[in-house]
Amino acid sequence: MRESYERLAVLAGTLVIFVGAWWVIAAVVNNPREIVGPLQTGTAFVRLFTDPPLTRLLASGLQVTITSILLGFALAVVVGVPVGVLMGRYLVVDLFCDPWVNIWYSIPAIAFVPLAMNWTGVTATSSVIIAFLITVFTVIINVYSGVRNVSGSLVDCGMAYGATQTQVMTKIILPATLPNIMVGLRLGISRAIEGVIIAEMVFTVVGLGGLMDDAADNLQLALSGALIVVLAIVSLAFAEVMKYITTRAVAWKESQAMVRE
């Protein structure tokens, strides 16, 4: 509880510093076509929830964006966790998949855009595909690392007591790998958000990314900034949900963590 209060206090302090620096920079530049101040951005943010046409656009955009994020992330989890486990457990799978995983993981997210366009055209489905492609390899690598770090003595002990391969996997390897799996999922949700926003801004022109791109194209910088604030809130909400799930899923690991000064 004390740590939570400290986090909130630090967040409030840094937010005040950030807004103050932003206000000073905007006042020095003194050109709303180059940079708008926090007051104008705040006004635009309020309009998003009080101006009916803007509110409808925002609600529609959020629905499309959040749906794409969740679909891309879910597909990445369904594919990435089993592949990572198999790569970590079986050498032949590792030898076959490792070069391809590293190649695809090293590709910048923006490079997936033309690939997705060729597959599904300019549709919301392309956003899901890009979110999946840049998320799945993050999940695979973290799960793979977790399986590879499982102590061999644990597996040998289980085999010595007659455990089957299935029991070794479900009773020893997966529980020991769970912290790495959760790290992969926490990183993966951020990657999914990145992929969807890139896709929406570059070519789908729908969702929250599309609204941001349209506002910027029309030099509505205050509105664009307000939409970025909305995106930050959405991203923070996803991050906090994943953080909570991680804490619950690996509570035993959290309890073993060192006390920080």
Buried (B, 14 or more C-beta within 10 A) or exposed (E): EEEEEEEEEEEEEEEEEEBEEBEEEBEEEEEEEEBBBBEBBBBBBEBBEEEEEBEEBBEBBBEBBBBBBBBBBBBBBEBBBEBBBBBBBEEEBBEEBBEEBEEBBEEEBBEBBEBBBEEBEBBBBBBBBBBBBBBBBBBBBBBBBBBBEBEEEBBEEBBEEEBEEEBBBEBBBBEBBBBBBBBBBBBBBBBBBBBBBBBBBBBBBBBBBBBBBBBBEEEBBBBBBBBBBBBEEBBEEBBEEBEEEBEEBBEEEEEEEEEEE
